[in-house]
Amino acid sequence: MDKVPLVTLIFYSIPESILILSFGLIIQRKKPVFPPILLATLLSVSASYLARLLPLPYGIHTLLGV
């Protein structure tokens, strides 16, 4: 179980996820549109946070995230 502080979640995970999703769209030569990116970011960060709360061995949450 890996506890992530709320400050880290807001100021690190959310911007990082926005950048990763935007970069992926740019690489595919698609125009990034902010509302769907924000929705996908919030879903991704929420799923990652919940996966980190599960009592799994270290590194399994990374595999779930991929």
VEXDREN-2710 file (C-alpha; in Angstrom, 1 decimal):
% VEXDREN-2710
k/r/px/py/pz
1/MET/0.0/0.0/0.0
2/ASP/1.5/3.3/-1.2
3/LYS/0.0/6.5/0.3
4/VAL/0.1/9.5/-2.1
5/PRO/-0.4/12.9/-0.4
6/LEU/-3.1/15.0/-1.9
7/VAL/-0.7/17.8/-2.7
8/THR/1.4/15.4/-4.8
9/LEU/-1.7/14.1/-6.6
10/ILE/-2.8/17.6/-7.5
11/PHE/0.5/19.3/-8.3
12/TYR/2.4/16.4/-9.8
13/SER/0.2/13.6/-11.1
14/ILE/-2.5/15.7/-12.8
15/PRO/-0.1/18.0/-14.8
16/GLU/2.1/15.1/-15.7
17/SER/-0.9/13.1/-17.0
18/ILE/-2.1/16.1/-19.0
19/LEU/1.3/16.5/-20.6
20/ILE/1.6/12.8/-21.4
21/LEU/-1.9/12.7/-23.0
22/SER/-1.3/15.9/-25.0
23/PHE/2.0/14.7/-26.2
24/GLY/0.5/11.4/-27.3
25/LEU/-2.1/13.2/-29.4
26/ILE/0.5/15.5/-30.9
27/ILE/2.6/12.5/-31.9
28/GLN/-0.5/11.1/-33.7
29/ARG/-1.0/14.4/-35.4
30/LYS/-4.3/15.0/-33.8
31/LYS/-5.4/18.4/-32.4
32/PRO/-5.5/18.2/-28.6
33/VAL/-8.8/19.4/-27.2
34/PHE/-8.8/20.3/-23.5
35/PRO/-12.1/18.9/-22.1
36/PRO/-11.6/15.3/-23.3
37/ILE/-7.9/15.5/-22.1
38/LEU/-9.0/16.7/-18.7
39/LEU/-11.6/14.0/-18.4
40/ALA/-9.1/11.3/-19.4
41/THR/-6.6/12.8/-17.0
42/LEU/-8.9/12.7/-14.1
43/LEU/-9.9/9.1/-14.9
44/SER/-6.3/8.1/-15.2
45/VAL/-5.1/9.8/-12.0
46/SER/-8.1/8.4/-10.1
47/ALA/-7.4/4.8/-11.3
48/SER/-3.7/5.1/-10.5
49/TYR/-4.5/6.5/-7.0
50/LEU/-6.9/3.6/-6.3
51/ALA/-4.4/1.0/-7.7
52/ARG/-1.8/2.4/-5.3
53/LEU/-4.2/1.9/-2.3
54/LEU/-4.5/-1.8/-3.1
55/PRO/-2.4/-4.1/-0.9
56/LEU/-0.3/-5.4/-3.9
57/PRO/3.5/-6.0/-4.1
58/TYR/5.6/-3.1/-5.1
59/GLY/5.6/-2.5/-8.9
60/ILE/2.2/-4.1/-9.7
61/HIS/0.5/-0.7/-9.7
62/THR/2.9/0.3/-12.5
63/LEU/1.8/-2.7/-14.5
64/LEU/-1.8/-1.8/-13.9
65/GLY/-1.2/1.8/-15.0
66/VAL/0.3/0.7/-18.3
END
